[in-house]
Amino acid sequence: MDQPLGRRALLHAGVAAGATALVPTTAGALSAPAPRRALPRRTVLTRQKFFGDRLVARDGAVRADRLVISWLGCTTYAVAFGGKVFLLDAWLPRGIHSGRVPTDVEEIADLRPAAIFLGHGHFDHARDSGDIARLSGAKVFGTAEHCQIATTLAGEPIRTRALGQESDPLGTVHRFRALGMGITAIRHPHSEPATPDLSDPHLPLLPVPDLTAILTHPPRLEDLLDTLRHLRDPEGGAVMYQFRHRGFRLLWNNSVGPVEEKAPEVPAAIRALPRSDVHLCAIQGFGQLTNGMRDVRSYADAARARLIVPGHHDDWAVPVIATQAAGYRKPFEAELAKIPARRRPPMRWMSDPEHYLRPKRLTFKL
């Protein structure tokens, strides 16, 4: 079922429709629309799998009045926003286990995403960006270092757009348009353990290891070796993005850094954004080793979104570093409860592997 997101979004859609109806036209004033370029059958089928049969037409076009988000694990999402298809991050989780997410890199490329937006360059976010861009023609957005990482992984020139570079000061803001959307990108710190915050003390967060995924989806040798080869891929700087279209706003960050100590200007930059309707927020990070989920709360409190959706909390790596999402739910809910009720975002939980490629979970009317 589609998830309406309050009266404001519905009112906006009604006003927009009414405004269109009031525009006078005369015979011959409008030329016939150009026919849409036919997509390969495999792209149509893949889009139906990722975004739902009901929202994808026979020619592969996705409903222009919907935001559809399909979770592919960690912080990789396939998104159809106003009919435009793109990826947030580009990594199919594998290594310590294989085949747990029901797709593969070639199928993701078959979506024909127009763009790939990278949050940072570590393997668990950017490893498949080069292959997907090469196979699909998608343009890669990120810092200059992210673009170079993707080009190197592709093994040939690909389309890229650099949004500054890793050395830019934290809090640097880039505003631009792409895919018919207004987009803001903000440099922010990657997760890291900081000195324990005595003014806001937390116990270390170490979820109990769960070996279910390893036992049910044992790793293939080639996946283990590939992960080992890319463990030291560079960060290239961390970037969060807000996407705006038809009055709807999507915010996404794939890491939560210690902004209290390293970048107090980042929460200010987030608060300066128009209020987001949906916030896809990483909730696992190295900061949990010293300050629990305090850093997650800093991002969520600054964003004040109408809905927060957790990511980067599923079982994608070795135990302790990552476990199944259930190990993060209670700590996350307890941390959200510390935000005053008037600005606390409601939460929609995502569980692994239950909600991988389940677009109905995150479908919204524009």
N, C-alpha and C positions, 0 to 999 in steps of 0.2 A: 504494500500500500504506500502511495506517496505520502510524504510527511509535510503537511502544511506548516509553515513556520510563523504563525501569528497573523494577526489582522493586517499589520503593516504591509507585509509582502503581498497578501492577497489584494489589498486596496490598491497598491501600486500597479499590479497587473491589470486591475479593472480600469483604473484611470488611464493607463497607457492604451488599453483597447478602446476606451471611449474616445480618447483624443484622436486615434487613428480614424475612427468612424466619422468624426466631424470634419476631416479634411476634404474639401470639395474636389471632385474630379470631373473631367469631361472626356467624352469618347476620343480615344486616340492619344490622350494626354500621357498615358503610361505605356511604355513599350512592353511587350511580352517578356517575362523573366527568362534569362538564359537558362537552358537546361542544365541540371547538375551533372557534373562529370561522373560517369558510372564508376563505382568502386568494385574491385574484385569480389567474387562471391565469398571467398574466405574472409574478407574484411567484414562483409555484412554479417556473416555467421559469428565472427569473433565479437563484433560490437553487440550483437544480441546476447551473447554469453556474458559479456562484461557489464552491460547496461540494462539488460532485460528486453525480452521480445516485444513487449508492449510499447516501449519507448523508441525503438529503432525501426525505421521504415524499411521497405523491401530494397531500397537503393542504398541503405546504410546510413542515411541521415538520422541523427538523434534529435528528439524533440527539443525545439528551441526554447520552450517555456519551462524547462527543467534544469536543475543542477543534479547530476547523478555522480556519485563517488563510489568507486569499487576498490576495496582494500586488497592489496597484493602482498601484505606482510611488511613488517618493520614500519617505515614511513613512506612506502611507495604506494601511490594511488593512481588509478586510471580515472580521469575526470572528463565528463561531458558537461560543459557549462554554456548554456545558451546555444547548444548545437555544436560547439567547438570542442574537439577532443584533444586532450593533452595529458601528460604525465607529470606527477610530482615525484621527484626522485626516479631512479631507474635501476632497481636491483631486485631480482627474484631470490628470496631467501633460500640459501642452500649452503652446505658445508658440513655442519655437524649433523645434519639430516638432509634427505633429498626427497623431492616429490611431495612435500607437505602442502604447498600451495598448488591448487589444481590448474596450472598453466605452465608455459615455458617461454623462453625469451623470444623465440620466433613468433609465437602466437601474440605476445604483447606487441611486437612490431607490426603484426597484421592488423592491429587496430588503426593503423595509419594516423598516429598522433601528429598533430601539427607542431607540437613543441614539447620539450622536456625541460622542466625547471628544476635545477639542482640546489638543494639546501646546503650541502657541503660535499667534499670529494672522497670521503672514506669509502671503502669497498662496499659497506652495507647500505650505501645510498647511491653511489655512482657507478658501480662496477659494470652494469649492463648498458650504460648510457651510450657508449660508442657503438656497440652492436645494434641497438635499437635505432639510433639515429641513422646509421649507415643503411639499415634494411628498410626503414620507413620514410626517410627524408626529413624527419623531424628536426627543427632548429633547437639547439641547446642554449639555454639561458643560465647564467651564473657569473661568478667572478671570472676574470681572465684565466685564472688558474683552473677553475672548473672546466672552462671551454678547452683548455689545453689537455686536461686529463681525458676528457671525452674524445678529443681528436686522436690522442695517442691510442686509446682503447679501440677506436674505430679502425686504425691502421690506414686511414686515407682521409682526405679533406671532407669535412662535414660542415653544415651550416651552424654558425654560432653567433651569439650576441653577448658581449662582455658587459657586465654591470659593475664597473670598477674592478678593484683587485684586492687581494688578501690584506695588503698593507693599509688599506683605507681605515680610518679611525672607526672604532665601534660606535654605532649610532648613525653612521653615514646612510643617507636616504637617497634612493634612486626612484624617480617617478617616470613612467613611460606607458605607451600603449602597445598592445600586441593582441592578435586574434580578436580584435574588436572590443577588448576589455581595457579598462584602466587598471594599472598594476603599480604597486609600491613595493620596493625591496629595501629591507633594512639589514645592515650588517650588525651581527650580535655575536656574543662569545659562544664557542662550543662548550659542551659540558665538561667539567673537570672538578676534582675534589678541591674545595676551598677550606681554609681554616674554619673549624667549627664556630658557628655563630652563637655566641653565649647569650645574646639578646633575644634569640629565637631558637632555643636548643632543640635538637632532634637526635634521636637514636639512629645509628647507621641502619640503612634499609638493605637487608640481604634476604631476598625471598628464598624460601626453601626450594632446593633444586627439584626438578621434575624430569624424570628420564623417559616419560611416555613418548615424546616425539622421536627420540633416538631409537626406541624399541619398535615403534610402529612404522617409522620411515627412516630406516638406517641409511647412513651416508654412502653415496657412491664414491669410489676412489677419485674419479676425475673432479668431483665437486670439492672434496677435501683438499686436493692439490691446488685447485684454482683459488680457493679461499686463502690457503697458505701463501700463494704467490702474491696476493693482493692485500695482505694484512697491513703492509706499511704504505699503502697508497696515501698521498698527502691530503690534508683537510682542505686546503685552498680557501679557507675562510668560511664562516657560517652565515647564511642569508635566510631571512624569513620573508614571506610574500603575502600581500593582500591583493586579491583579485576582485574587481568590481564590474558588474554587468546588470543592467536593467534594475538598478536599485538594490541588488543583492550583493553581499560581501562575504568572501571566503578568505580566512586567514590560515596560514600553514607555517609551522616551524618544525624542523626535524631534529632539533637539539635544544636543550635547556641549560644555558650557562649560568655561572654565578654573577648575575648582573648586579647584585647588591654590592659586591666588592670590586668588580672589574668594569662595569659599564652602567652606572645609574642613569645615563642618558638614554639607554635603550628602552626601559619602561616608559619614559617620557615620550619617546618617538612612537611607541605602540599606542599610548593613550591619545596621541594627536591624530591617529587614524580615525576615519569614520567607524562607528561601532560595527563590528563584524557580526554576521548572522550565524556563521558556523566557524569554529576554531578547531582545526586539526592540530593537536598539540602533542609533541613527544613528551612522555612522562618518565622514561627510564634514562638514566645518565650517570656519569661518574660522580656527580655531586651528591648522589644518594649515599655514598660511602661515608660522608662526613656531616651532611646536613639534610639527610632524608629527602623529602619532596619539597623542601622549602623553595628551591629554584623553580620548580614547576608552578608553585603558587604565585611566584613573582610574575611569571608570564601570564597566567590565567587572570590574575587580578588586574594587571595592566590592560589586557585585551577586553575585559568586561563583555564577552560575546554573549549572544542569546542562546548559544548551545556550544558546549565543548565536547570534543570527541577524542579519546586517548589514542595514541599511537606509540610505536617504538617500545612496546611492553610485552610483545609476544615472544614465543620461544624460537629464536633465530640463531642463537650462538651457544657457546658452552654453558653448562649450568652455573649459577650464581651471577655471571655477567648478564644472562637473560634466562627467563623461565616462562612458563605459560602465564597468560594475562591474569588468571585468577589470583596469582600471587601479588599483584599490584593493586587490585581493586579496593580493598579495605583501606590501605594506606592513602590511596588517591582520594577516596571519598572523605577520609578524615582530614586531609590537607585542604580540600575544597571547603570543608565546613568552617575553616578558620577565616575565610573571606566573609565580610559582612553580608548579610542576606540580601541587601538592596542591590549589590553588584555581583553576587555569586552566580556563576553560570550554571544552568542545569546541565546534566551530563548524560550522554548516550554511550553506554559501554560497548566496546568491541572485544569479542572473545576469539581466541584462536583455538582450533582452526575453523570454528563454527561460522565466523563472519567473513572469511576470505571469499572474495568474488560474490558477495551478497548485496547487490545494488539496492534492493528494496530497503535495506537498513539505513541507507544514506541517500535518499531521493527527496528533493525539495522542489516545491513550485516556486517559480520566479514571479 
